Amino acid sequence: MKKSAIRIATLALCAMAVASGPLLLSKAYAAGSETPSAPPPDKKKKDKSSSIEDPKFLAAYRTAYTSIYDRGDYATAIQQLKALNREDVADVANLIGYSYRKLGNYQASKQYYEQALADDPNHVRTWQYYGLWQLEQGNREQAKYHLDKVAQLAGTNSPEYRSLADALEKQPGTGLVY
């Protein structure tokens, strides 16, 4: 019981630190979370939350996060994220997909976005990033579907919604970077 309370308090403190810290934004106002979210409970699968609470996992995840959002070093981030051996965690799979998209490997990116959504169908950032992927592929209707899903999950005032909505408002072929 005491161990659970410590874990909950630690997660709450991490969440407060992330929420109160400066928001890192890319050109489309998109950024993953510096701290991966706990996966939804699934009694059929093994417990995935244990690695999320591991300080070594968190430190390695944050290193990869920094590689992506501070340095734009997507190839290194992919290696760092894959080294976690937790591609079954939606935040990890999503960031791998994002990194592949930024490198122009759309097939690999799609695979990881779909893996993230299979792991957590309510993962807002994956819906957002996959919507941007759809937009880059010229699939505006699919991007709108993703926007609707983000609105359903996080609301129309969320940064994920605003990012994808702003991208959809721009004319196709304007050389946007997401």
C-alpha positions as a printed NumPy array, in Angstrom:
array([[  0.   ,   0.   ,   0.   ],
       [  2.778,   2.399,   0.962],
       [  4.657,   1.576,  -2.26 ],
       [  1.568,   2.377,  -4.339],
       [  1.111,   5.696,  -2.57 ],
       [  4.732,   6.615,  -3.289],
       [  4.305,   5.705,  -6.965],
       [  1.128,   7.769,  -7.243],
       [  2.77 ,  10.737,  -5.508],
       [  5.805,  10.465,  -7.801],
       [  3.616,  10.373, -10.892],
       [  1.576,  13.318,  -9.614],
       [  4.737,  15.348,  -9.006],
       [  6.04 ,  14.49 , -12.478],
       [  2.712,  15.495, -14.005],
       [  2.729,  18.782, -12.105],
       [  6.3  ,  19.509, -13.181],
       [  5.49 ,  18.806, -16.809],
       [  2.284,  20.86 , -16.671],
       [  3.954,  23.834, -15.03 ],
       [  7.076,  23.792, -17.195],
       [  7.406,  25.589, -20.518],
       [  5.614,  23.892, -23.383],
       [  7.925,  22.801, -26.169],
       [  6.421,  23.498, -29.561],
       [  7.341,  22.537, -33.073],
       [  6.287,  24.538, -36.088],
       [  2.808,  22.992, -35.923],
       [  2.481,  23.518, -32.184],
       [  3.025,  19.82 , -31.649],
       [  5.096,  18.138, -29.008],
       [  4.89 ,  14.794, -27.332],
       [  5.034,  14.476, -23.618],
       [  8.396,  14.507, -21.9  ],
       [  6.938,  11.9  , -19.553],
       [  5.124,   8.935, -21.096],
       [  1.584,   8.394, -19.964],
       [  0.52 ,   5.175, -18.339],
       [ -1.17 ,   2.832, -20.784],
       [ -4.823,   1.995, -20.34 ],
       [ -5.442,  -1.139, -18.298],
       [ -5.68 ,  -4.315, -20.32 ],
       [ -5.971,  -7.523, -18.38 ],
       [ -4.901,  -9.629, -21.377],
       [ -1.534,  -7.912, -21.766],
       [  1.345,  -7.792, -19.348],
       [  1.593,  -4.754, -17.065],
       [  3.24 ,  -2.018, -19.121],
       [  3.134,   0.636, -16.431],
       [  6.109,  -0.867, -14.578],
       [  8.66 ,   0.505, -17.055],
       [  7.003,   3.92 , -17.009],
       [  7.68 ,   4.157, -13.291],
       [ 11.311,   3.024, -13.682],
       [ 13.699,   5.994, -13.297],
       [ 16.098,   4.51 , -15.875],
       [ 13.274,   4.194, -18.41 ],
       [ 12.127,   7.757, -17.725],
       [ 15.653,   9.15 , -18.061],
       [ 16.209,   7.313, -21.364],
       [ 12.793,   8.41 , -22.661],
       [ 13.554,  12.038, -21.786],
       [ 16.919,  11.782, -23.54 ],
       [ 15.164,  10.626, -26.724],
       [ 12.547,  13.344, -26.267],
       [ 15.326,  15.938, -26.082],
       [ 16.94 ,  14.48 , -29.204],
       [ 13.682,  15.062, -31.055],
       [ 12.35 ,  18.366, -29.79 ],
       [ 15.529,  20.215, -28.803],
       [ 18.036,  18.953, -31.372],
       [ 15.908,  17.629, -34.236],
       [ 18.101,  14.523, -34.277],
       [ 15.422,  12.056, -35.332],
       [ 17.704,   9.188, -36.335],
       [ 19.382,   9.174, -32.928],
       [ 16.004,   9.435, -31.21 ],
       [ 14.738,   6.371, -33.066],
       [ 17.75 ,   4.384, -31.848],
       [ 17.279,   5.661, -28.297],
       [ 13.565,   4.853, -28.272],
       [ 14.027,   1.396, -29.761],
       [ 16.722,   0.672, -27.16 ],
       [ 14.011,   1.037, -24.499],
       [ 12.448,  -2.19 , -25.811],
       [  9.026,  -0.717, -25.04 ],
       [  7.524,  -0.051, -28.446],
       [  4.317,  -1.41 , -26.902],
       [  3.974,   1.855, -24.939],
       [  1.954,   4.329, -27.009],
       [  4.178,   7.338, -26.215],
       [  7.27 ,   5.432, -27.356],
       [  5.695,   4.12 , -30.572],
       [  4.246,   7.569, -31.302],
       [  7.627,   9.298, -30.996],
       [  9.259,   6.661, -33.193],
       [  6.523,   7.276, -35.766],
       [  6.993,  11.043, -35.476],
       [ 10.747,  10.701, -35.957],
       [ 10.329,   8.491, -39.023],
       [  7.85 ,  11.014, -40.454],
       [ 10.29 ,  13.864, -39.926],
       [ 12.929,  11.786, -41.768],
       [ 10.5  ,  11.214, -44.65 ],
       [ 10.038,   7.478, -44.051],
       [  6.254,   7.562, -44.238],
       [  5.726,   3.806, -44.355],
       [  7.647,   3.199, -41.123],
       [  5.967,   6.233, -39.574],
       [  2.513,   4.874, -40.41 ],
       [  3.416,   1.497, -38.912],
       [  4.404,   3.048, -35.581],
       [  1.419,   5.402, -35.431],
       [ -0.885,   2.424, -35.971],
       [  1.017,   0.444, -33.35 ],
       [  0.586,   3.304, -30.853],
       [ -3.159,   3.478, -31.548],
       [ -3.49 ,  -0.296, -31.251],
       [ -1.867,  -0.027, -27.832],
       [ -3.925,   2.982, -26.766],
       [ -6.856,   3.934, -29.038],
       [ -7.316,   7.151, -27.04 ],
       [ -3.748,   8.425, -27.384],
       [ -4.403,  12.033, -28.372],
       [ -0.902,  12.9  , -29.577],
       [ -0.879,   9.924, -31.922],
       [ -4.208,  10.973, -33.407],
       [ -2.749,  14.457, -33.875],
       [  0.555,  13.325, -35.384],
       [ -1.115,  10.713, -37.569],
       [ -3.502,  13.444, -38.73 ],
       [ -0.495,  15.563, -39.727],
       [  0.896,  12.484, -41.509],
       [ -2.401,  12.152, -43.383],
       [ -2.228,  15.804, -44.351],
       [  1.335,  15.434, -45.634],
       [  0.132,  12.512, -47.747],
       [ -2.638,  14.654, -49.226],
       [ -5.382,  12.804, -47.332],
       [ -7.315,  15.845, -46.096],
       [-10.496,  13.877, -45.343],
       [ -8.567,  11.419, -43.183],
       [ -6.822,  14.333, -41.463],
       [-10.263,  15.796, -40.689],
       [-11.315,  12.432, -39.248],
       [ -8.251,  12.533, -36.991],
       [ -9.102,  16.116, -36.008],
       [-12.6  ,  15.002, -35.003],
       [-11.096,  12.199, -32.93 ],
       [ -8.773,  14.673, -31.166],
       [-11.783,  16.935, -30.473],
       [-13.684,  13.98 , -29.014],
       [-10.784,  12.96 , -26.771],
       [ -9.211,  16.265, -25.738],
       [-11.593,  19.027, -26.8  ],
       [-11.283,  21.81 , -29.322],
       [ -9.186,  23.997, -27.012],
       [ -6.415,  21.433, -26.656],
       [ -3.031,  22.202, -28.228],
       [ -3.265,  18.961, -30.217],
       [ -6.564,  20.039, -31.741],
       [ -5.362,  23.571, -32.478],
       [ -2.19 ,  22.274, -34.127],
       [ -4.007,  19.932, -36.491],
       [ -6.821,  22.417, -37.141],
       [ -4.286,  25.143, -38.025],
       [ -2.52 ,  22.783, -40.417],
       [ -5.831,  21.864, -42.071],
       [ -6.714,  25.53 , -42.57 ],
       [ -3.63 ,  26.105, -44.72 ],
       [ -3.889,  25.573, -48.443],
       [ -2.471,  22.31 , -49.83 ],
       [  0.934,  22.577, -51.459],
       [  2.149,  25.58 , -49.449],
       [  5.288,  23.769, -48.294],
       [  4.211,  23.443, -44.694],
       [  6.431,  21.751, -42.149],
       [  4.604,  19.868, -39.41 ]])
